[in-house]
Amino acid sequence: MALKGVAGVLGCGKMEAARIGVGFDCGRKCGFGLNLGFKEEGGERRKWECCVGVGVLGQRAITPVEDGRSQGSGLESPGAVDGGQQVEVKAFHKDLSLLPKPLSAADLSSAPRDGSKVRVAYQGVPGAYSEAAALKAYPGCETVPCEEFEAAFKAVELWLVDKAVLPIENSVGGSIHRNYDLLLRHRLHIVGEVQLQVNHCLLGLPGMRKEELKRVLSHPQALAQCEMTLMELGVVRVSTEDTAGAAQVVALNRLRDTGAIASSRAAEIYGLDILAENIQDDDDNITRFLILAREPIIPGNGRPHKTSIVFSLEEGPGVLFKALAVFALRDINLSKIESRPQRKRPLRVVDDSNKGSAKYFDYLFYIDFEASMAEPRSQQALGHLQEFAGFLRVLGCYPTDVP
Ligand SMILES: O=C(O)C(=O)C[C@]1(C(=O)O)C=C[C@@H](O)C=C1
């Protein structure tokens, strides 16, 4: 499947100005796209509009789904009128089965049409919680391990895999900031979330007892989530790239005095004993993962949806209060707010008159709100936010998951 004809604008009759469209080839010369734009009101950019369209690439056949207005099919019917003249239609002898077929709902589902499995990238090695999250989202998928988070983003961008599943926050350890930063640096779309109950096990070589351990290896988040158990054991903590990677190191190097914090599945894969189960400090230890893809999904109204956005604000008193009010005013609940330093402009000079010595940290704000982009109140809220946000990007709109 190759990326072709990423055509700019899909037709949306309602949108008067500045439209941003993305179109994606679905493999059979068909495409679909999400079109976001502004409406001009009184000479100002005011209103967000969002519409989705499906079409046939390489021709002009685009049929907006939402407002039902065709923008010209490019396939004239026999005897079409051209400038008042009847056009003579020549007979042709072609294999009609070669013509692109119209998209059906199944074409937009997660499974590739050729029967092959969905390929999902994750950071870590087999047995990592991220792999379990990928399998929860796409049962029976082909999981593709990646060394770093960034490699998983790139694997999607380079069409090596269909999706990536990456941890974004944990109920005990908090946010995974690296992935917030990567979301902005890459242009992938959030198409889903997975909430996974994480039950950590203490693993060791067969026959070992937990009292014999001197060191415990794991991912820093996992070590932090099992702080109390590790204190009781009085062991040295050593960070690894992922939990299953820790189990792999213990098994491969036959480390007798070293344990690993990982999943029971990792114990099975690497042939280790489970020395203790559920060793996390908090029983409600839930990690939330994001599913990323090259194309956005068409937001629905049926199931509860979330929308994730990122924006920057100009300096001034109460600007964050005003930004949050656009959601409160429309009764939209926020489920997450995170701020990250702006990498390109981490500090802002605020007193030009005073030799420019006073500086503020400059932040980007990430918000998840509980509404679909298909709802007018979401579009209105973002239109309102756009009035005072220096920068605004919709990272994705996707169905809410439950642990
Ligand atoms: O190391 C793993 O197994 C991962 O999937 C990563 C990760 C994380 O980054 O937070 C995921 C879930 C657990 O909370 C611990 C580690």
The ligand as an SDF file (V2000), in Angstrom:
LIG
                    3D

 16 16  0  0  0  0  0  0  0  0999 V2000
    7.6990   -1.2630   30.0830 O   0  0  0  0  0  0  0  0  0  0  0  0
    6.5830   -1.6180   29.6820 C   0  0  0  0  0  0  0  0  0  0  0  0
    6.1660   -2.7490   29.7620 O   0  0  0  0  0  0  0  0  0  0  0  0
    5.7440   -0.5920   29.0790 C   0  0  0  0  0  0  0  0  0  0  0  0
    4.8650   -0.9290   28.3510 O   0  0  0  0  0  0  0  0  0  0  0  0
    5.9700    0.8350   29.4670 C   0  0  0  0  0  0  0  0  0  0  0  0
    5.2310    1.2780   30.7050 C   0  0  0  0  0  0  0  0  0  0  0  0
    5.2990    2.8350   30.8120 C   0  0  0  0  0  0  0  0  0  0  0  0
    5.9480    3.4910   30.0270 O   0  0  0  0  0  0  0  0  0  0  0  0
    4.6910    3.3740   31.7140 O   0  0  0  0  0  0  0  0  0  0  0  0
    3.8290    0.9150   30.6080 C   0  0  0  0  0  0  0  0  0  0  0  0
    3.1020    0.4930   31.6520 C   0  0  0  0  0  0  0  0  0  0  0  0
    3.6590    0.3320   32.9970 C   0  0  0  0  0  0  0  0  0  0  0  0
    3.0920    1.3810   33.7430 O   0  0  0  0  0  0  0  0  0  0  0  0
    5.1270    0.4620   33.0090 C   0  0  0  0  0  0  0  0  0  0  0  0
    5.8230    0.7760   31.9230 C   0  0  0  0  0  0  0  0  0  0  0  0
  1  2  2  0
  2  3  1  0
  2  4  1  0
  4  5  2  0
  4  6  1  0
  6  7  1  0
  7  8  1  0
  7 11  1  0
  7 16  1  0
  8  9  2  0
  8 10  1  0
 11 12  2  0
 12 13  1  0
 13 14  1  0
 13 15  1  0
 15 16  2  0
M  END
$$$$
